[in-house]
Amino acid sequence: MGEVFFVIDQVVYQAALQVALAREKSAQAVLENARMTFSSKEELHKQKIVSDNDLALAQNALNDSASGGIIGV
């Protein structure tokens, strides 16, 4: 068939894959946390316990998480 000239070391690629998978899991956890926080703030806002600003901050965090705008992940 042919002669093998070189072999690519899979260790680097496997490590990069593991990092990517870990980042994905982290992003999913951040998103789920933002969803729960927003839901909680939304209920508390309906009861006039949290301010409009607190609700808006929770909404922004949820939007950032959902759009992948998570810094450092």
C-alpha positions in Angstrom: 0.0 0.0 0.0 2.6 2.5 0.9 5.2 3.4 3.4 4.3 5.2 6.7 6.4 8.4 6.8 5.2 9.7 10.1 2.6 9.1 12.8 0.6 11.9 14.3 0.7 12.0 18.1 -3.0 11.7 19.2 -2.2 12.9 22.8 -2.4 16.5 21.9 -5.7 16.1 20.0 -7.2 14.0 22.7 -6.2 16.6 25.3 -7.8 19.3 23.3 -11.0 17.3 22.9 -11.2 16.7 26.7 -10.7 20.4 27.3 -13.5 21.2 24.8 -15.8 18.7 26.4 -15.1 20.1 29.9 -15.8 23.6 28.7 -19.1 22.5 27.1 -20.2 20.9 30.4 -19.2 24.0 32.3 -21.2 26.2 29.9 -24.2 23.9 30.3 -24.0 24.2 34.1 -23.7 28.0 33.9 -26.7 28.1 31.6 -28.8 25.9 33.8 -27.8 28.1 36.8 -28.8 31.2 35.0 -32.2 29.7 34.1 -32.9 28.7 37.7 -31.8 32.1 38.9 -34.0 34.0 36.4 -37.0 31.8 37.2 -36.5 32.5 40.9 -36.1 36.2 40.4 -39.1 36.3 38.1 -41.3 34.8 40.8 -39.9 37.1 43.4 -40.4 40.1 41.1 -44.1 39.1 40.7 -44.4 39.3 44.5 -42.6 42.7 44.6 -39.7 41.2 46.5 -36.9 41.9 44.0 -36.5 45.0 41.9 -36.9 45.5 38.2 -33.1 45.9 38.1 -32.5 42.6 39.8 -34.8 40.9 37.3 -33.1 42.6 34.4 -29.7 41.5 35.6 -30.9 37.9 35.8 -32.4 38.2 32.3 -29.1 39.5 31.0 -27.1 36.8 32.6 -29.5 34.2 31.1 -29.2 35.8 27.7 -25.4 35.9 27.9 -25.3 32.3 28.9 -27.7 31.2 26.2 -25.8 33.0 23.5 -22.5 31.5 24.5 -21.2 34.9 25.8 -19.7 33.3 28.8 -16.3 34.8 29.5 -13.6 32.4 30.8 -15.4 29.2 29.9 
